[in-house]
Amino acid sequence: MDSTGARSEASRGRPSAPSPEPPSDLPLGALVGVSLGLPTSIRPAGTAAVGAPPAERSDAARNRERILTTARLLIERDGVEALTMDVLATEAGVGKGTIFRRFGSSTGVFRALLDETEREFQSRMISGPPPLGPGADPIERLVAFGRARIQVLPAQGDLLRKSEAPPESRYSVPARQVTEVHVVSLLRQAGVEGDLPVLAFNLISMLEAILILPPGALRGVTTSRLADGWEELVRRLAP
């Protein structure tokens, strides 16, 4: 066997090198366009990862947006339990078959809504106006991050439960990694000392606890009080 063949045989038997972990201080601007959505295993059929929407015919895109907009309005008006395929088809003015072909089931609709909610939040965090977006003091941005997250998470919890996606799946999506990078970066910019990745993990986990709590578990503790508590905690971290 010649040297080229030997190298080929050796390369086939050699395990591939693991992908490098992203640095914890990666600038947020470098993350624009990164896929942020649900993992493929729980993403509705026919949808791509966040940040890379699939090419669609104009009529298909209009139908998809009409269905999701109608679903959001129905949930806001009547709650997630009231959203059925029959109701959605009637309110959106499309055939039930159109919804089945696009989303597969009502579960697929909930997953698409969950994906869109996360996409919108990440976009505001990375490139939206301050204080949530760039341009504000890092502590003010961290306060705004928690307040905005607390407002979004209750709705995400309802969608997550209806999408039949296990709560632990949120740890496997790139959105979680982007959030961790974001919080570590803000802590570092603010001059906070200590094990910043662990501190960021603990802070994010406190916010995500709302996501897995069943309705009524907070027993009268409003989201406004939770947001005030988040701000008090963050400001205590400031050096």
Order of alpha helices (4+ residues) and beta strands (2+ residues): alpha-alpha-alpha-alpha-alpha-alpha-alpha-alpha-alpha
